[in-house]
Amino acid sequence: MDLAIAAGVTVAKKVTGKRAFPNSKYFVGLGKLKELEILILECAADVIIFNNSLTPSQERDLEAALSCRVLDKTGLILDIFAQRALTHEGKLQVELAQLQHLSTRLIRGWTHLKRQKGGIGMRGPGETQLESDRRLVRNRIAVLEKKLLKVANQRAQGRNRRQKSGTPLVSLVGYTNAGKSSIFNQITSSDVLAKDMLFSTLDPTLRVKSLHDFGDVIFSDTVGFIRDLPHGLVEAFNSTLEEVSSADLILHIIDVSKEDYYEDIIQVNSVLKEINASDVPSIFVYNKRDLLDDPKAGIQRNKSGVPERITISAKCQRDIEMLKDIVSERLSLKHITTNVRLGIRDLFLRSAFYNINCVLSEKSFDDGSLELTVKLPKFRLNSIMKKSRTK
């Protein structure tokens, strides 16, 4: 029902049913089909939405039997995505997913598709309208895939530049409407659309934020996951989700106020596995503690003292500061602490260390040299020291 509301649909009636196996023709049994037929007349319904994936033939047979438009879960999600896509890449991804879904359903209810083209130059068997439409769809899909490949290459170049710069990427993932965008806005001081609505975020957003005692971090807000997300949609948004698989840390946002939030965790982990991101270090962020009967904030650590879970409210700035602190702590696990001696000819490197907020202490000597105690990734230390003028 939440999906339908997110699509702007006015829900007139919700019908549930149980079957050991779906009916091959109508998905539902004949008794439930009759019940739907009566409800359509009573409610003057324009569309019937199934919270399941239907085969093309089941959609066609249901529409014929009910004399009403039928939409399955995939079609509904695609409709929501089409409303939410704002960027050029997002629109391309949505159109590709829509055409891939449509390509299996072209035959549905279109009697004119059986007619063959005729006339001068087109005599003989010719090409049916259905075949022509399928060919046009295939051609358009090929064009979209080519454009998205170009976008994916641009994203890959951006990731390579980021990795060379050493700026870590933290991706926020989670079930849709878990509060990812709200937390993202609080951490990065951004104004990404954050509503109590499924799939309010579709296009990925990246922002750089300097964290205390660490330095610059790139935070990425991503599209929300959903239970039984069709595999085709995951494939269509693969270039967007690649940002997650290349992240240095994942913040898995969970709506702890939901009774079934454990099922959301399982679903998100399933998608992370599908996009090869299950091995990326992660922190479970239990959000919306303000909606609990016992709304306590807190951090849970493993036996080694590493923070693994945190309970917060995106509305509480103190909680957000606590979250930023443990993000810095987790990212710092890959850092080394060392002393760097800078001679007079290398003092210009001092600003390079201070610019990335990695200096813990500084000591000066009578000969004009300095000794800095720094904490930073080893590769970044090597990168700075390569600029040394000392032979």
Secondary structure, DSSP 8 states (H G I E B T S, - for coil): -HHHHHTT-----------SS-BTTTBS-HHHHHHHHHHHHHHT-SEEE-SS---HHHHHHHHHHHTSEEE-HHHHHHHHHHHH--SHHHHHHHHHHHHHHHTTSTTTT-GGGG-B--STT--SS--BHHHHHHHHHHHHHHHHHHHHHHHHHHHHHHHHHHHHHT--EEEEEEBTTSSHHHHHHHHHT------SSTT---S-EEEEEEETTTEEEEEEE---B-TT--HHHHHHTHHHHHHHHT-SEEEEEEETTSTTHHHHHHHHHHHHHHTT-TTS-EEEEEE-GGGSSS---EEEE-TTS-EEEEE--TT-HHHHHHHHHHHHHHHGGGEEEEEEEE-GGGGGGHHHHHHTT-EEEEEE-TTS-EEEEEEEEHHHHHHHHTT----
